[in-house]
Amino acid sequence: MKSVLVLAAVAEAATGAALLIAPSLVGRLLLGEELAGVAVPVARVAGIALIALGVACWPGPPRIGMLIYGATVMLYLAYLGLAGGIGGVLLWPAVALHAILTALLARPSTSEKEAKTYRS
C-alpha cells in the first residue's frame, strides 16, 4: 500500500507542477479547451494544492504539505495582487489568512518540543 501511496503522491505533484507551468495546455489536454482569463490563476492555485497534496501523502509528516500549500498560495496571491493587477475584495484577507496559518504551521508543536527534550 505504501508504494501505491507514493505513486499517487508523485502523480498528483506532477499534475500540480504542470498546472503551475502550463495551465492552458493542461486544460486543453484534460478538458479539450484552453484555459483563459481568471481560470489561469485558479488553475495555478489548484496546481499548488495538488503539489501540497503530493507532499502530504508522501511518507512523513502531513503538516509539511499544508505548510507548503499555505506559504505558496500566500505568495502567489500576493503576487497576483501586486504585479498582476488582479484582486477582489477577499484577495488581501486571503493573503493575510494564509500568512497567519503558515506562521502557525511553521512553529513546532508542543509534542514535538517535548519529544526533542526527551531524546536529548
TAWOCOR-V799888 format. One record per helix or strand. SS is the DSSP state (A for helix, B for strand). FROM is the first residue (numbers start at 1). LEN is the number of residues. If there is no record, write none. Layout:
<<SS	FROM	LEN> <SS	FROM	LEN>>
//
This chain:
<<A	2	20> <A	23	9> <A	38	20> <A	63	20> <A	91	16> <A	110	10>>
//
